[in-house]
Amino acid sequence: MMCDRSYRRAGWGSWWSVLVVAVLVLSGGGAWGGEPLRVVATTGMIADAAREIGGPRARVEALMGEGVDPHLYKASPRDVRKMADAGLVLHNGLHLEGKMGEAIERMAGRTRVVRVTDSIDEGQLRRPPEFEGQYDPHVWFDVSLWGRVAERVRDAMIEADGSGRAEYEQRAAAYVALLAALDGHVRETIATIPASQRLMVTAHDAFGYFGRAYGIEVRAIQGISTDSEASLRDVNALVEVLVSRRVPAVFIESSVPRKTIDALVEGCRSRGHEVRVGGELFSDAMGKSGTPEGTYVGMVVHNAEAIARALGGLPPARPALVEEYLSKHGAKAP
């Protein structure tokens, strides 16, 4: 039903036509014999959306790869050249690319630069008090919001390459249908965790949108930016929560050092409570290129299912669109 509501709101015609386009996109259909649109994206998540929507009409490159922390990343001279030579530069904004923000702003006078989160209504953005009045940039963890980002990527590509409008619109429709199925799967997966155990603890506060969207409490040692430092007081406060609530697992992140999580585990052990590392989550960066986790969809599925299993849930069967997509990227059936 979620897919059905999504395509009706967007006005993309019949459900059957959306499914046909989805199959074409998932199977790699389509051909483009002209010069591709050169797109540079700051993060892997944005680049992945651009590849899905651009197809053969676009040549997309991400500046930040596997395991890279965007909060601390600084643009190199090579990055600046890539952005200057691109026909379109896509960035998250909301201070995610903090240390390269100036380079992106300077680039706006030389090429087309688009902040993809502009498509999200400010009322849907989180503004945690500890972030000094700024918005939480980790919008990709609410899949419904990422659908809005995909639509902004579509529009940006059309603005840069108007002759490809029809193809960009078709591929975007298929991708948003896939995201709607993914959103439903995440919601159902987290719902399998017993209510008393729906608490996920991570190294830094990247999962606020995830918690709000899917009904799970989220605690973190560091703040929204990894540029902040966790104190002994922060660690001890979380140890108290983990012990008092008998939380079975905590999570490390691929782009954040695990030392603070290890400190939590040791702190709980000293209090007589064994808490284990429930798995590695992808937060500010996707997984290795060429793997299912190296895609946005695969990253989200991995996170949601790992969280559920570690906290006592049992992920349900994946929707057909999601399973077909992951299979195309080398995933085995769960």
N, C-alpha and C positions, 0 to 999 in steps of 0.2 A: 504493500500500500504506500510506503514511503516513496518509492520510485514513481508510482502513479501520480502522487500529489506533486512531486518535483517537476515532472514534465508538463503537467497541466498549468502550473503556475508560470512556467517559462514560455508557454505557448509554442512548443515545438511540434505540433501536430499529433498524430495518433501514437499510441504506445507501441504499435507494431513498427512504425517507422523509426522510432528511437531504438528499438531492439535491433533492427536491421543495421542501422548505423553503428551500434555498439559492436556487433559481430564483425563488421568491416574494420573498425578500429582495432579491436582485440586481435584480429587475425593479420594485421599489418597491411590491409588492403589500401588501394589508392596508389597513384604514381604522380610524380611531379618532375618535369623535365627542365624547368627553368632554374635560374639562380636562386638558391634558398635565402630566406631572410636570416640574417645573422643576429642571433639573440644571445645576450650574456645575462645570466641570472646570478645573484649573489649566493643564494643557498641551493642545496640540492633539491629541497622540496619544491621551490619555485621552478627550478629547471625541469623537474620531472613533469609538472603540470604543463609547462610550455612545450615539452616534447610530445606529450599526449595530444595537445590541441593543435600544435603546429604540424605534426606528421612530417612527410617528406618536403613540405614547403619551407621548413625552418631548420637551421643548423644551430643547436642550442648548446651552450657551454656554461657550466657552473664554476664560479670562482672558488667556492669552498666545497671541499670533498668530504670523504668519510672521516668521521671522528674529529672534525674541525669545530671549534667553539666560535660561533659568530660574534659573541660579545667581546672577544679579545682579538679578533682577526684584524690585521692591518693590511691595507691594499699595497701591493708591491708595484714597482714601475711596470712590470709585465701586465698586471691586472688593469692598470690605467690604460695601457695601450689597447688591450682587448676591448674595454668599454668604449674607447674612442673610435675604434674600427667597427663597432657593432651598429646595426640598424635599429636595435631596440635593447635597452638595458632595463631589467626588471629587478626591483629590490623590495624587501619586506617593509622597511620603515619601522616606525614606533620604537626607534632607538635600538633595534636588534643588532644592526651592523654598526654599533657604537663607534668603534675606532676607525672605520672607513667612511663614516657619514660625510665628512668634508669632501672626500674624493668623489663621492657620488653626486653631491650638490654641484661641484665644479663641472662635472660631466654634463649636467643638464643644459648647459649653453652650447654643447658641441654635438649632442646626439639626443635621440628620443629616450627620456628616462621616465619610468612609470613606477609609482609605489603601489604595489598590488593590494595592500590593505585599505586603500582609499574606498574600495567597494563595500566595506563593512560599516554599517551605521554605528556611530560613536556610542549609542546606547547599548550596543551588544559587546563593547570592549570592556575588559576588566581594568579597573584602576585601583590596585591594591594600595592601602595607605602607606605601606613601607616603601613604595616605589616613587615617593615624592611627587605625587600628582601626575605621573606619566602612565601611559597605558601599558598593559602587559602585551608584549609582542608575539607570544607563542600561540597565535590564533589557529595554527594548523592542527592542534589537538582537539578542536571541535570540528568534526568533519563537515557539518552543515555550514560553518563559516568558511571552510576551505572551498566549498562549492561557490561561494561568492567571489573568492579570490580567482578561481578558475574562470569565472565569467569576466573578471577584469583582465585577465591574461588574454582571453579571446578578443575582447574589445581592443586591447593594445596592439595585438597582431593585425587586426583589421585596419586600425589606424595607420600602421606601418606598411601594410601590404593589402590594399583595398581589393585587388583583383582576386585575392584568395578568400574573400568573405564567405562564400558558400561552404567551402571546405572547413574553414575554421569554425563556423557555426555548427556544422554537422558533427565534427569531432568533439567540440565542446559539449554538445548535447549528449553524446555517448558517454563522455567522461563524467558529466554531472549525474547521469543515471547510475553509473558505477559507484560514484561517491554516495549517492542516496542508499544504495544497497549496503555499502560499507558502514555507513552511519547506523543503519539498523542492526547490523551484525555486532558492532561494538556495544550498542545499547543492550542487546540481548545477552552478550557475553558477560558484561559486568553485572547484570542482574542475577546471574547464577551464583555470585559470591554471597554467602550468608550475610544478612544485614549487619550483624554485630562485628563482622570482619572486614567491612568495606572501608579500610583505611590503608592508603598506600603512602609509604615514606620513601623519599628520594633525596638525592644529594642537593639539588637546587630546584627552585620553585618554577619549573617549566610546565607543570601539568594542571595549572589552575583552570584552564578552559576545559580540559578533559574531565576534571572532577565536577565542574558545574554542569557540563552537558550530559554526563553519564551516571551521575548519582553516586559518586564515591568521594569520601573525604581525602584530601591531599595535605600532607605535611612535608616540609623540606628543611634541610639544615641551613643552606644558603638561601639568599634572596633570589629574585627574578634574574638578576645578572650575576654571572659567575665572577665578575670583577670584585664582588664583595667577599669578605672573609667570614667564615663561621667561627664563633667563639666557643670556649669550653662551656659556657652557660647555655648556648644553643643546643649543644650536644647533650648535655645533662638533662635539659628540659624534654628532649625527644626520648631519651632513655626512659624517663619517668612515664611518658605516655605509652611507650611500647610495653613496658613491664606491667603497668596497671591494667592495660586492655588486652594483655596476652596476645599481641599481634604476632603472627607466625613468621612474617618475612618482610624484608626491606629490599630496596632495589638500587643497583648501581646504574650509571649512565655511560654510554659509549664515548661521549665528548667531555666528560668531567672526571677528574681523578677520584679514585674510590676511597681515599684515606679517611674521609669523614664518615662514610658508611661503615668502614671497618671499625672506626671508633665507636659507633653505635652498637655494633655486634658485641664488641668487647665490654662495653658498658652494661649491656643487658646481661651478659654472661656473669659479670661480677655481682649482679643482683639476683642471680639464680634463674634467669629466664633465657632460654636458648632461642634466639632469633636467627634465621638463616638469610642468606642473600638469595632472593627469589628469582634472580635473573638479571640480565643486562637489558636496559631499555634504551631505545633511541630517542633522544630528546631534541637537541639542537642540530643534529646531523643524521642523515639516513645511514644505512648500512653500506657494505661494499658494493661497488658497481658490478652489475652482472648477476646479482643475487636478488631474490624476492624482496629482501629487506633494503635493497638499494633503490626501491621505488617507494613512493609515498604510501600507496595502498598496502604494500607488504610491510612497511615499517609500522603502520597503524595496527594491522592485524597481529603482527608479532607482539607489540606492546600489550594490546588488550588481552590476548590469549595468555601471555606470560603472567600478567597481573592476576587474571582470574585463577589460573592453576595454582599460583603460589599462595593465594589467599582463600583457597577452599572452594573455588568454583569449578565449573566444567563447561568449556566453550561449546556452544551448539554447532551444528553443521553450518558451513559457510554458504551464503547465497550463491547461486549458480554464476552470476556475473563476476563475483569476487573470486570464486574458485577458478573460473576459466582464465581470468587475468593473471592470477598467481601461477597457474600451471604454465602459462606462456613464458613466465619469467623463471621457470625452473623449480617451482615449489612442488613438493610431494603432498598428497592428500594427508590430512591429519589423522 
